[in-house]
Amino acid sequence: MFGVVVLVFVFMRFTPGDPVDLMMGKAGNVTQEQIDALRAQFNLDAPIYVQLYDYLKDAVHGDLGDSFKEQRPVTELINQTMPATIELSVMAVLFALVIAIPIGVYSAVKQNSLIDRLSMGVSFLGVSMPAFWLGILLILIFSVKLGIAPPQGRIGNGTGLVHVTGFYILDSLITGNWAALKSSLSHLILPGVTLGATMAAIVARVMRSSMLEVLCQDYVVLARAKGLREFTVIAKHALRNGLIPAVTVVGMEIGALLGGNMIVETVFGWPGLGRLAVNAIFNRDYPLVQGVVMFYAFVFVMANLIVDVLYTFINPKITI
Amino acid sequence: MLEISNLTMAYATKRGNVKAVNGVNLSLGKGEILGLVGESGCGKSATLLTLLGLVPYPGKVINGSIKFQGEDLLEKKPAEMRKIRGKDIAMIFQDPMTTLNPVFKVGEQIRESMRVHGFMETKEGNWWQRREKNKINETERVLQLMREVGISSPERRYFEYPHQFSGGMQQRAIIAIALACSAKLLLADEPTTALDVTIQAQILELLAQINQERETAIILVTHNLGMAAEFCHKIAVMYAGEIVEQGPTDEVMENPKHPYTQGLLRSIPKIGKVRQKIEPIPGTVPDLALLDETCPFYPRCNQANEACSRQRYSLRDIGAGHLVKCAIYG
């Protein structure tokens, strides 16, 4: 985490472009004094190591500074946009797992069947398709042509949703606002599918190959020899073992998911962290970029921790 | 109890039907132990799997019948076959290290086999009481079974996972699974091959004990003729999917008739003989896809005569229940 913070800090300041120039514009109506004052306000006139020291000193106290552009605390901005991103990511992961695991298992059980070949072909497409292109494609088909899903934003106008947690699905469930639930779910679908597509494709392939391996194991024959139904043999004895590699892959893919957030949120105008980060980078909003990246690093570490803990549940050979 | 006649199972391959089990006839009475002996790849395990109705893809039974307790298993529907599998006929596998499912507790794996068949089911109370009662009865029986097969402190080991068991203990757990529903027929597919010698003896002793106490019939598949001689009442020698010699153990061991059986016996080292020569059987098991209408052992046989290359012979009784399939005996 510390390494990430320092690296981002240094690289941001070496990036061409200056936040003060950007804010003042190149117009001639600003005086040098005004520019210097703004620099001093942002602590940009000090040497870089002093800047870093000051930043870290505040950061350990939980103060990530104020955004240059918004003039509001970075932590507040992150808090505000975080629920949208988490909602989207959870949707994407759910979509990926709900789609990929059954497909992977079915393809392995019916190896070389038409459905196996078809789904593996589609998953090959899914792996190779860039998210922004898939996103635009989905908007064109489902929003523009068919008009069944909204292309932009998190929720429709006039649903009167009361904000409780910031998670719109949760909020609408708590307040019993079904119109808002329907609206926020329909807004979630396209970005969720776009974000989860790559993960779904990868998980389906991993699931298929691990199930193929598991299905030839002696314990599967034993399960059949016990007189179990074929469904129980696969869903209980084989799946528990086949899931182990898939969980590993999901853990690794979470990093890719965070990166994908930026693209998908930009394409779908999703008011989340990813878009916040992209805008912050364009505005050379140093504290905001640092804050968001720090948060991403934190989420990544936590996600991998959760995956490791999950491991101990599905694989008894591993204990904490 | 078990009457297999003319059983033929073949794998459909690009090179045609490969008959892994070819016209096998076997019979087994209650409490009998039959040894099925032969080299690797001669169709021993395939015969067992066919018996259970678990022929591996792309195999298919193309002929014959398996009469078990008067009913033909080959005519049963999959659901009916499931009720027999694990309940009346149970199987013990070759490699205990890979046969138990690594992600479930050993005790639960033993309990599962009686739960599927409702072996300890009670009829009293509502569904919740029944459920709880079943669980208690089943767990009790699991602990008792674990004790019977020689797993010490079963109360603790019930909750352990397979990787915490040694190979010998895993095989005992698998035997407990096979005994869970008091199966009448045990199919033991080389149950001691993956274990070291002292454990092998213990496992065989355990199987013999089960056979005597419960009158369980056992088919023991092995490539170890010595083991079969010590343990089995009857021996059937298989070669290339066919039974070439069959009879009571003493008769077959002391008076082997088929050149293949004789070869197998000659290739066993004998304790006490100094600087003896072990005679291997020359050549290897033939490619099952290339078998024609001649004796499959003909190319490797040291007693082959000109007649062997012309036609195939069927099993012939030469007295005292001793059957041989060889041209020498007509």
Boltz contact constraints between the chains, C-beta under 6 A:
constraints:
  - contact:
      token1: [A, 218]
      token2: [B, 93]
      max_distance: 6.0
  - contact:
      token1: [A, 218]
      token2: [B, 98]
      max_distance: 6.0
  - contact:
      token1: [A, 218]
      token2: [B, 99]
      max_distance: 6.0
  - contact:
      token1: [A, 219]
      token2: [B, 99]
      max_distance: 6.0
  - contact:
      token1: [A, 219]
      token2: [B, 101]
      max_distance: 6.0
  - contact:
      token1: [A, 222]
      token2: [B, 99]
      max_distance: 6.0
  - contact:
      token1: [A, 224]
      token2: [B, 54]
      max_distance: 6.0
  - contact:
      token1: [A, 225]
      token2: [B, 52]
      max_distance: 6.0
  - contact:
      token1: [A, 225]
      token2: [B, 85]
      max_distance: 6.0
  - contact:
      token1: [A, 225]
      token2: [B, 86]
      max_distance: 6.0
  - contact:
      token1: [A, 225]
      token2: [B, 91]
      max_distance: 6.0
  - contact:
      token1: [A, 226]
      token2: [B, 86]
      max_distance: 6.0
  - contact:
      token1: [A, 226]
      token2: [B, 113]
      max_distance: 6.0
  - contact:
      token1: [A, 227]
      token2: [B, 82]
      max_distance: 6.0
  - contact:
      token1: [A, 227]
      token2: [B, 85]
      max_distance: 6.0
  - contact:
      token1: [A, 227]
      token2: [B, 86]
      max_distance: 6.0
  - contact:
      token1: [A, 227]
      token2: [B, 116]
      max_distance: 6.0
  - contact:
      token1: [A, 228]
      token2: [B, 116]
      max_distance: 6.0
  - contact:
      token1: [A, 237]
      token2: [B, 101]
      max_distance: 6.0
  - contact:
      token1: [A, 240]
      token2: [B, 103]
      max_distance: 6.0
  - contact:
      token1: [A, 241]
      token2: [B, 103]
      max_distance: 6.0
  - contact:
      token1: [A, 316]
      token2: [B, 161]
      max_distance: 6.0
  - contact:
      token1: [A, 317]
      token2: [B, 163]
      max_distance: 6.0
